[in-house]
Amino acid sequence: MLGWQALAPDLPGYGLTLPAPGFAWDYAEWPTMVAELAKTWAAPVVLLEMSVGGLTAVHAARRAPASAGIIAATLLDMSDPAAVGGAARWRWR
């Protein structure tokens, strides 16, 4: 096959995907899901993401060592409480 194939997963709890029962609403699940998805492709995988997705790509690539590369912009670190507050859809109480 010539060219690129692109896949844009809609991560649970974000976008239009309805989370599965028992979903923990925990960011830590996202890199694991992206890594598992990357492992299913026979061709080399380049993870392209931005914002919180950029950091997700970095963490996912560590879990899927066959990843050929990462293109990431605006890495948003969700372990930083100020970043979480700025990225949250709703203000924390």
MOZIFEN-V395036 format. One record per residue. N is the residue number from 1. SS is DSSP state (H for helix, E for strand, C for the rest). PHI is phi in degrees with one decimal (999 if undefined). OMEGA is omega in degrees with one decimal (NA if undefined). Layout:
n->N ss->SS phi->PHI omega->OMEGA
n->N ss->SS phi->PHI omega->OMEGA
This chain:
n->1 ss->C phi->999 omega->178.7
n->2 ss->C phi->-97.5 omega->175.3
n->3 ss->C phi->86.5 omega->-176.0
n->4 ss->C phi->-112.9 omega->167.6
n->5 ss->C phi->-111.5 omega->-180.0
n->6 ss->C phi->-121.4 omega->176.1
n->7 ss->C phi->-132.5 omega->-179.1
n->8 ss->C phi->-119.1 omega->-178.1
n->9 ss->C phi->-70.6 omega->175.8
n->10 ss->C phi->-98.5 omega->-172.4
n->11 ss->C phi->-70.9 omega->-176.5
n->12 ss->C phi->-58.6 omega->179.8
n->13 ss->C phi->84.1 omega->-177.6
n->14 ss->C phi->-140.6 omega->-178.5
n->15 ss->C phi->82.6 omega->-173.8
n->16 ss->C phi->-101.0 omega->-178.3
n->17 ss->C phi->-70.1 omega->173.8
n->18 ss->C phi->-87.6 omega->-178.8
n->19 ss->C phi->-61.7 omega->177.3
n->20 ss->C phi->-70.8 omega->175.2
n->21 ss->C phi->-55.2 omega->-179.4
n->22 ss->C phi->89.5 omega->177.5
n->23 ss->C phi->-57.8 omega->-172.1
n->24 ss->C phi->-86.0 omega->-176.1
n->25 ss->C phi->53.8 omega->-176.4
n->26 ss->C phi->-120.9 omega->179.8
n->27 ss->C phi->-53.2 omega->-176.1
n->28 ss->H phi->-57.1 omega->179.7
n->29 ss->H phi->-73.3 omega->-175.6
n->30 ss->H phi->-63.3 omega->-179.9
n->31 ss->H phi->-59.3 omega->178.5
n->32 ss->H phi->-63.1 omega->-180.0
n->33 ss->H phi->-65.5 omega->179.3
n->34 ss->H phi->-64.8 omega->178.9
n->35 ss->H phi->-62.8 omega->179.2
n->36 ss->H phi->-62.9 omega->177.3
n->37 ss->H phi->-65.2 omega->179.7
n->38 ss->H phi->-61.6 omega->-178.8
n->39 ss->H phi->-67.8 omega->-177.5
n->40 ss->C phi->-82.9 omega->-177.2
n->41 ss->C phi->-87.4 omega->178.6
n->42 ss->C phi->-77.4 omega->-178.7
n->43 ss->C phi->-81.4 omega->175.4
n->44 ss->C phi->-58.4 omega->-177.1
n->45 ss->C phi->-113.3 omega->172.1
n->46 ss->E phi->-114.9 omega->-179.6
n->47 ss->E phi->-89.3 omega->-178.4
n->48 ss->E phi->-121.8 omega->-178.6
n->49 ss->E phi->-152.3 omega->176.7
n->50 ss->E phi->-140.1 omega->-178.4
n->51 ss->C phi->60.4 omega->-179.8
n->52 ss->H phi->-61.8 omega->176.1
n->53 ss->H phi->-65.5 omega->178.1
n->54 ss->H phi->-62.1 omega->177.6
n->55 ss->H phi->-69.8 omega->175.8
n->56 ss->H phi->-60.3 omega->178.9
n->57 ss->H phi->-61.9 omega->179.2
n->58 ss->H phi->-61.3 omega->-179.5
n->59 ss->H phi->-66.7 omega->179.4
n->60 ss->H phi->-65.9 omega->-179.4
n->61 ss->H phi->-62.5 omega->177.1
n->62 ss->H phi->-67.2 omega->-179.8
n->63 ss->H phi->-90.1 omega->178.9
n->64 ss->C phi->-125.2 omega->-172.7
n->65 ss->C phi->-60.4 omega->178.0
n->66 ss->C phi->-79.8 omega->177.6
n->67 ss->C phi->-58.1 omega->-176.7
n->68 ss->C phi->-83.6 omega->179.7
n->69 ss->E phi->174.0 omega->179.1
n->70 ss->E phi->-134.7 omega->168.7
n->71 ss->E phi->-120.8 omega->-174.2
n->72 ss->E phi->-135.7 omega->177.4
n->73 ss->E phi->-135.0 omega->176.4
n->74 ss->C phi->52.2 omega->-178.1
n->75 ss->C phi->-68.5 omega->-179.2
n->76 ss->C phi->-102.1 omega->-176.7
n->77 ss->C phi->-88.7 omega->-176.9
n->78 ss->C phi->-76.2 omega->173.2
n->79 ss->C phi->-84.4 omega->178.0
n->80 ss->C phi->-91.1 omega->-177.4
n->81 ss->H phi->-55.5 omega->178.7
n->82 ss->H phi->-66.3 omega->178.2
n->83 ss->H phi->-67.3 omega->178.9
n->84 ss->H phi->-60.9 omega->179.1
n->85 ss->H phi->-60.7 omega->179.4
n->86 ss->H phi->-74.0 omega->-176.6
n->87 ss->H phi->-94.1 omega->-175.3
n->88 ss->C phi->-65.3 omega->175.4
n->89 ss->C phi->-66.9 omega->-178.7
n->90 ss->C phi->-124.0 omega->179.8
n->91 ss->C phi->-66.3 omega->177.6
n->92 ss->C phi->-70.0 omega->178.9
n->93 ss->C phi->-99.8 omega->NA
